[in-house]
Amino acid sequence: MRGLRLKLIVGVTAVFAATISMGVAQERARARSPAPAGAKLSFIDLQNNARIPGKATIRFAISGMEIAPAGTARRNTGHHHLLIDTELPPLGQPIPSDFNHLHFGGGQSEAEILLSPGRHTLQLLFADHDHVPHDPPVISEKITVEVMAAPEEKPRTVAAPNARVFFVGLQDGAVIPPRSVVRFGQENIGLVPAGTRQDNAGHHHLLVDTDLPPLDREIPSDFNHLHFGRGQTETELTLPPGEHTLQLLFADHEHVPHDPPVMSQKIRVRVQQASAASSPPAAPPPARTASGRTPAPNDAAVYFIYPRDGTRIFATSTIRFGLRNMGVAPAGVVRPNTGHHHLLVDVPTPPLDAAIPADLNHIHLGNGQTERKITLPPGEHTLQLILGDDQHVPHDPPIMSERITVYIGAPAKRRARR
């Protein structure tokens, strides 16, 4: 029986192989859709040898032709295919569909892909309604990208096994007004400002409407992850009406959670709609110093997470920023001890008593972003960060990073001495 079964499998395989051969022959005989001579396919904002994260959004551009979904037969149209770590397939047959040949038959012009750390090749290939490349084929340049490994784990500070943090006077299921004072407490662990290294000590972070971040990384700083790096034990929180979650997470001098993590229960609160009679008074105008600028804590600091001074980086690189002892808020949002980033490229520090210019050398991150992908030509460049208030004016005192130097491209070869 075993021998008979093997013969049957071989026989079926032979028939299947013959069918495939016939199909291939038919595909080779199929006429290809013509393409205009000037059609061009390319990646958007992605250069050869770019460094990208493991999860990245890749965008495509086509000129001289139009995009149409698979199955739509129309002259001078087609749809995108992304080739990953593979050579061009036969151009007279439908493009394969697998992990190395991604089809975008819905007419998509971008995709989020996941790649392992290391070097990979990417290439775009346009194809007609039947997934067959055009004649002549419309192909992008084949580029190589380097996928960065995930950020290295930071050593975590040990916490006492009985350490805990908790909300003071706020219970799960509480009903609160849109503007509330939220208070924090801690036991069996010390309270010290960010930047102060001390055993079994740290400072509070409030997580709003979000899950726990990775416990071996620095806690993000944004609207959902509020830092209290000066050792504060309360904050005035403004939330829209509806259901919200709140959770406390203690962290060490580098904003990294302890080991074991010291965190409160995640609680749910319901923010009630304020009536006209009970509405809180309008917010007072933002505080200003004698200079007319928004005040900032003396211990606030802004810095580059990547790159470091003197680093040689790729032409297209993601610049990442860090902020200590202040919060990030979008432009136009008035909130004490907050601001948003500005990235200065190849320019001196602007006047500190006026709004920071907005141009190609003064990049505004007014939505509260903490990173920006930029493309620089080969050579030496300077980068500097300045925090600006709701009106893009530097604080008093100004929160500025050092001006660092980065290099694009290979170093110049030294001439040999004679």
C-alpha positions as CSV (number, residue, x, y, z in Angstrom):
1,M,0.0,0.0,0.0
2,R,2.8,2.4,0.9
3,G,4.4,1.9,-2.5
4,L,1.1,2.3,-4.3
5,R,0.5,5.6,-2.3
6,L,3.9,6.9,-3.4
7,K,3.2,6.1,-7.0
8,L,-0.1,7.9,-6.8
9,I,1.6,11.0,-5.3
10,V,4.2,10.9,-8.0
11,G,1.6,10.5,-10.7
12,V,-0.4,13.4,-9.4
13,T,2.7,15.5,-9.1
14,A,3.6,14.7,-12.7
15,V,0.2,15.7,-13.9
16,F,0.4,18.9,-11.8
17,A,3.9,19.7,-13.1
18,A,2.6,19.2,-16.7
19,T,-0.3,21.5,-16.0
20,I,2.1,24.2,-14.6
21,S,4.3,23.8,-17.7
22,M,1.3,24.3,-20.0
23,G,0.3,27.3,-17.9
24,V,3.7,28.8,-18.0
25,A,3.8,28.4,-21.8
26,Q,0.5,30.1,-22.1
27,E,1.7,33.0,-19.8
28,R,4.8,33.4,-22.0
29,A,2.6,33.7,-25.0
30,R,0.4,36.4,-23.4
31,A,0.8,39.9,-25.0
32,R,2.0,42.5,-22.5
33,S,0.3,45.9,-22.0
34,P,2.2,48.7,-23.6
35,A,3.7,51.5,-21.4
36,P,4.6,55.1,-22.4
37,A,8.4,55.5,-22.9
38,G,8.5,58.3,-20.3
39,A,6.8,56.4,-17.4
40,K,8.8,56.5,-14.2
41,L,8.5,54.6,-11.0
42,S,10.3,55.5,-7.7
43,F,10.2,55.5,-3.9
44,I,9.1,58.7,-2.1
45,D,11.6,60.0,0.5
46,L,13.6,56.8,0.6
47,Q,17.1,56.8,-0.8
48,N,19.6,54.1,-1.4
49,N,21.5,53.1,1.8
50,A,18.9,54.7,4.0
51,R,18.6,53.6,7.6
52,I,15.0,52.7,8.5
53,P,13.2,51.2,11.6
54,G,12.0,47.6,11.6
55,K,8.4,48.8,11.0
56,A,8.4,51.4,8.2
57,T,5.9,52.9,5.8
58,I,7.2,52.7,2.3
59,R,5.6,55.1,-0.3
60,F,5.6,54.8,-4.1
61,A,5.3,57.3,-6.9
62,I,4.4,56.7,-10.6
63,S,4.6,59.4,-13.3
64,G,3.5,59.2,-16.9
65,M,0.9,56.5,-16.0
66,E,-2.1,56.2,-13.8
67,I,-3.0,53.7,-11.0
68,A,-5.9,51.3,-11.5
69,P,-6.8,48.3,-9.3
70,A,-5.9,44.8,-10.5
71,G,-8.6,43.5,-12.9
72,T,-9.2,46.9,-14.4
73,A,-8.0,46.9,-18.0
74,R,-7.3,50.4,-19.0
75,R,-4.6,51.9,-21.3
76,N,-1.5,53.3,-19.6
77,T,-2.6,52.1,-16.1
78,G,-1.4,49.5,-13.6
79,H,-0.7,48.9,-9.9
80,H,2.3,48.6,-7.7
81,H,4.3,45.6,-6.6
82,L,7.2,45.7,-4.1
83,L,10.0,43.3,-4.4
84,I,11.9,42.5,-1.2
85,D,15.3,40.8,-1.2
86,T,14.7,39.2,-4.6
87,E,15.6,39.7,-8.3
88,L,13.2,40.7,-11.0
89,P,10.7,38.0,-11.9
90,P,10.2,36.9,-15.5
91,L,8.7,40.0,-17.2
92,G,6.3,38.0,-19.5
93,Q,4.4,36.3,-16.7
94,P,2.2,37.4,-13.8
95,I,4.3,38.5,-10.8
96,P,4.4,35.9,-8.0
97,S,2.6,36.7,-4.8
98,D,4.6,35.8,-1.7
99,F,6.7,37.3,1.0
100,N,9.2,38.6,-1.5
101,H,6.7,39.9,-4.0
102,L,4.0,42.1,-2.4
103,H,1.0,43.0,-4.5
104,F,-1.0,46.2,-4.1
105,G,-3.9,45.3,-6.4
106,G,-6.2,47.7,-4.6
107,G,-4.4,50.7,-6.0
108,Q,-2.4,51.4,-2.8
109,S,0.5,53.8,-3.1
110,E,2.1,53.0,0.3
111,A,2.5,50.1,2.7
112,E,3.7,49.4,6.2
113,I,6.3,46.6,6.1
114,L,8.1,44.7,8.8
115,L,11.8,43.8,8.2
116,S,14.4,42.1,10.4
117,P,17.5,44.1,11.4
118,G,20.2,44.1,8.7
119,R,20.5,45.0,5.1
120,H,17.6,44.5,2.6
121,T,16.9,45.3,-1.0
122,L,13.7,47.0,-2.2
123,Q,12.5,47.5,-5.8
124,L,9.2,48.6,-7.3
125,L,7.6,46.9,-10.4
126,F,4.5,48.2,-12.0
127,A,2.1,45.7,-13.7
128,D,-1.2,45.7,-15.6
129,H,-4.6,44.4,-14.7
130,D,-3.3,40.8,-14.8
131,H,-0.2,41.5,-12.7
132,V,2.0,41.2,-15.8
133,P,4.8,43.8,-16.2
134,H,4.3,46.3,-19.1
135,D,6.3,46.5,-22.3
136,P,8.7,48.2,-21.8
137,P,8.7,47.3,-18.1
138,V,8.2,50.2,-15.6
139,I,10.7,49.5,-12.8
140,S,12.3,51.6,-10.0
141,E,15.9,51.7,-9.1
142,K,16.8,48.7,-6.8
143,I,17.9,50.2,-3.5
144,T,19.5,48.8,-0.3
145,V,18.2,49.8,3.1
146,E,19.6,49.1,6.5
147,V,17.1,48.1,9.2
148,M,18.1,49.3,12.6
149,A,17.8,47.0,15.6
150,A,15.3,47.9,18.3
151,P,16.7,50.3,20.9
152,E,19.0,48.5,23.4
153,E,17.5,47.7,26.7
154,K,18.6,50.0,29.5
155,P,19.6,48.6,32.9
156,R,16.7,48.9,35.2
157,T,17.0,50.3,38.8
158,V,16.0,47.8,41.5
159,A,13.0,48.7,43.6
160,A,12.0,47.3,47.0
161,P,9.6,44.4,46.6
162,N,7.0,46.2,48.8
163,A,7.2,49.6,46.9
164,R,4.0,50.9,45.5
165,V,2.4,54.0,44.0
166,F,-1.3,54.9,44.1
167,F,-3.8,57.6,43.4
168,V,-4.8,59.8,46.4
169,G,-8.5,60.3,46.8
170,L,-9.4,58.9,43.3
171,Q,-11.1,55.5,43.0
172,D,-11.8,53.3,40.1
173,G,-15.2,54.3,38.5
174,A,-15.0,57.9,39.9
175,V,-16.9,60.7,38.2
176,I,-14.7,63.8,37.8
177,P,-15.1,67.3,36.2
178,P,-13.3,68.1,32.9
179,R,-10.6,70.0,34.9
180,S,-9.4,68.0,38.0
181,V,-6.5,67.9,40.3
182,V,-5.0,64.4,40.4
183,R,-2.8,63.5,43.3
184,F,-0.2,60.7,43.6
185,G,1.2,58.8,46.5
186,Q,4.1,56.3,47.0
187,E,5.2,54.0,49.8
188,N,8.5,52.2,50.5
189,I,10.3,54.0,47.6
190,G,12.0,57.5,47.6
191,L,10.9,60.5,45.5
192,V,13.7,62.2,43.7
193,P,13.8,64.4,40.5
194,A,14.7,63.0,37.1
195,G,18.5,62.9,36.6
196,T,19.1,62.1,40.3
197,R,20.5,58.6,40.6
198,Q,19.5,57.0,43.9
199,D,18.8,53.4,44.9
200,N,15.1,52.6,45.4
201,A,14.0,56.0,44.3
202,G,12.4,57.7,41.3
203,H,9.6,60.0,40.1
204,H,6.0,59.7,38.9
205,H,4.6,59.3,35.4
206,L,0.9,59.4,34.6
207,L,-0.5,57.3,31.7
208,V,-3.7,58.6,30.2
209,D,-5.8,56.4,27.9
210,T,-2.9,54.2,27.0
211,D,-1.4,50.8,27.9
212,L,1.9,50.3,29.7
213,P,4.9,51.2,27.6
214,P,7.9,48.7,27.3
215,L,9.3,48.4,30.8
216,D,13.0,48.2,29.6
217,R,12.9,51.5,27.7
218,E,12.6,55.2,28.6
219,I,8.9,56.1,29.0
220,P,7.7,58.3,26.1
221,S,6.9,62.0,26.7
222,D,3.6,63.0,25.1
223,F,-0.1,63.7,25.9
224,N,-0.6,60.1,26.9
225,H,2.6,59.8,29.0
226,L,2.9,62.7,31.4
227,H,6.3,63.1,33.2
228,F,6.7,64.7,36.6
229,G,10.5,64.8,36.6
230,R,10.7,67.5,39.3
231,G,9.2,65.2,41.9
232,Q,5.7,66.6,41.6
233,T,2.9,64.6,43.4
234,E,-0.1,66.2,41.8
235,T,-1.2,67.7,38.5
236,E,-4.2,69.6,37.1
237,L,-5.6,67.4,34.4
238,T,-8.0,68.5,31.7
239,L,-9.9,65.8,29.9
240,P,-12.9,65.8,27.4
241,P,-16.2,64.4,28.6
242,G,-16.4,60.6,28.4
243,E,-14.6,57.5,29.7
244,H,-10.9,57.6,30.4
245,T,-8.2,55.4,31.9
246,L,-5.4,56.5,34.3
247,Q,-2.4,54.7,35.6
248,L,0.7,55.7,37.5
249,L,4.1,54.3,36.6
250,F,7.2,55.1,38.7
251,A,10.6,55.4,37.0
252,D,14.2,56.1,37.8
253,H,16.6,58.9,37.0
254,E,16.5,58.0,33.2
255,H,12.7,57.6,33.1
256,V,13.0,53.8,32.9
257,P,10.6,51.8,35.0
258,H,12.1,49.9,38.0
259,D,12.6,46.1,38.4
260,P,10.1,45.0,39.5
261,P,8.0,47.8,38.0
262,V,6.3,50.1,40.5
263,M,2.9,50.9,39.1
264,S,-0.7,51.5,40.2
265,Q,-3.8,49.8,39.2
266,K,-5.3,51.1,36.0
267,I,-8.5,52.9,36.9
268,R,-11.4,54.1,34.8
269,V,-12.9,57.6,35.4
270,R,-15.9,59.2,33.7
271,V,-15.5,62.9,32.9
272,Q,-18.9,64.6,33.1
273,Q,-20.0,67.3,30.8
274,A,-19.7,70.7,32.5
275,S,-23.0,72.7,32.7
276,A,-23.0,76.4,32.0
277,A,-23.5,77.2,35.6
278,S,-20.7,75.0,36.8
279,S,-18.2,75.6,34.1
280,P,-14.8,76.6,35.4
281,P,-13.7,80.1,34.7
282,A,-11.8,80.8,31.5
283,A,-8.1,79.9,31.7
284,P,-5.9,82.8,32.7
285,P,-3.5,84.2,30.1
286,P,-0.2,82.3,30.0
287,A,2.3,83.4,32.6
288,R,5.2,85.5,31.2
289,T,8.5,86.6,32.7
290,A,9.7,90.2,32.7
291,S,11.1,89.5,29.2
292,G,7.6,88.7,28.0
293,R,8.6,85.0,27.4
294,T,7.0,81.9,28.8
295,P,8.9,80.7,31.9
296,A,10.6,77.3,32.0
297,P,12.1,75.3,34.9
298,N,15.8,75.9,35.4
299,D,16.5,72.2,35.3
300,A,14.7,71.5,32.0
301,A,16.8,70.1,29.2
302,V,16.4,69.1,25.5
303,Y,18.9,66.8,23.9
304,F,19.5,64.5,20.9
305,I,18.8,60.8,21.4
306,Y,20.1,60.2,17.9
307,P,22.6,61.1,16.4
308,R,25.4,62.0,18.7
309,D,28.0,64.7,18.1
310,G,30.5,63.7,15.5
311,T,28.4,60.8,14.1
312,R,28.5,59.8,10.5
313,I,24.9,59.2,9.4
314,F,23.0,58.2,6.3
315,A,21.8,61.0,3.9
316,T,18.2,60.2,4.9
317,S,18.1,59.7,8.7
318,T,15.5,60.0,11.5
319,I,16.6,62.5,14.1
320,R,15.2,61.7,17.6
321,F,14.8,64.2,20.4
322,G,14.5,63.9,24.2
323,L,13.1,66.3,26.8
324,R,13.6,66.3,30.6
325,N,11.6,68.1,33.3
326,M,9.1,69.6,30.8
327,G,6.2,68.2,28.8
328,V,5.5,68.2,25.0
329,A,2.5,70.1,23.8
330,P,1.5,71.1,20.2
331,A,1.9,74.7,19.0
332,G,-1.1,76.8,20.1
333,V,-1.7,74.8,23.3
334,V,-1.1,76.9,26.4
335,R,0.0,74.7,29.3
336,P,2.6,75.4,32.0
337,N,6.0,73.8,31.6
338,T,5.3,72.6,28.1
339,G,6.5,73.4,24.6
340,H,7.4,71.8,21.3
341,H,10.6,71.0,19.4
342,H,12.3,73.0,16.7
343,L,15.2,71.4,14.7
344,L,17.8,73.9,13.4
345,V,19.9,72.6,10.5
346,D,23.1,74.4,9.4
347,V,22.1,77.8,11.0
348,P,23.1,79.7,14.1
349,T,20.9,80.1,17.1
350,P,18.0,82.5,16.2
351,P,17.0,85.5,18.4
352,L,15.6,84.1,21.6
353,D,13.0,86.9,22.1
354,A,11.0,86.3,18.9
355,A,9.2,83.5,17.2
356,I,11.6,80.9,15.6
357,P,11.5,81.2,11.8
358,A,9.9,78.4,9.8
359,D,11.8,77.3,6.8
360,L,14.0,74.5,5.5
361,N,16.7,75.3,8.1
362,H,14.3,75.9,11.0
363,I,12.0,72.9,11.1
364,H,9.0,73.2,13.4
365,L,7.5,70.1,15.1
366,G,4.3,71.8,16.0
367,N,2.2,68.7,16.4
368,G,4.4,67.6,19.3
369,Q,6.6,65.2,17.3
370,T,9.7,63.9,19.0
371,E,11.5,62.7,15.8
372,R,11.9,63.9,12.2
373,K,13.3,62.2,9.1
374,I,15.5,64.6,7.2
375,T,17.6,64.3,4.0
376,L,21.0,66.1,3.8
377,P,23.6,66.4,1.1
378,P,27.1,64.9,1.5
379,G,29.4,66.8,3.8
380,E,29.4,68.3,7.3
381,H,26.3,69.6,8.9
382,T,25.2,71.1,12.3
383,L,22.1,70.3,14.2
384,Q,20.5,72.0,17.2
385,L,17.3,71.7,19.1
386,I,15.3,74.6,20.7
387,L,12.0,74.2,22.6
388,G,9.4,76.8,21.7
389,D,6.2,77.8,23.5
390,D,2.7,77.9,22.1
391,Q,3.7,80.8,19.9
392,H,7.1,79.2,18.8
393,V,9.0,81.7,21.1
394,P,11.9,80.2,23.1
395,H,11.3,80.0,26.9
396,D,13.0,82.0,29.6
397,P,15.5,80.6,30.3
398,P,15.8,79.1,26.8
399,I,15.7,75.3,26.5
400,M,18.4,74.5,23.9
401,S,20.6,71.5,23.1
402,E,24.2,71.8,22.3
403,R,24.9,72.3,18.6
404,I,26.2,69.0,17.3
405,T,28.1,68.2,14.0
406,V,27.2,65.2,11.8
407,Y,28.7,63.9,8.6
408,I,27.1,62.5,5.5
409,G,29.0,60.2,3.2
410,A,32.4,58.7,3.3
411,P,35.3,60.7,4.8
412,A,37.6,62.4,2.4
413,K,40.8,60.4,1.6
414,R,43.9,61.8,3.0
415,R,46.8,62.4,0.6
416,A,49.8,60.4,1.3
417,R,52.8,62.3,2.4
418,R,55.7,62.4,0.0
